Amino acid sequence: MDSNYRKIYTGSFIVAQLIVDKLDALGITAIVKDETESARLAGFGSSVPGYQDIYVNADELANALPVVESVKSELEA
């Protein structure tokens, strides 16, 4: 992973998709890494199926973090 990218979220596929959609609406390009799928394709199992990591460019970090917090707050309400 490029060192200019920072992980902003690790969690379920559904929440990750909500975050990516909201980031996209703001013009922020997110990279989603799914270790489960990578492990499956390589023939290995995964301890936490369905979890994804979201990364954004370090330049967009300040704008992306409030989106993550907003989505998590909405889901807890």
Secondary structure, 3 states (H helix, E strand, C coil): CCCCEEEEEEEEHHHHHHHHHHHHHCCCCEEEECHHHHHHHHCCCCCCCCEEEEEEEHHHHHHHHHHHHHHHHHHHC
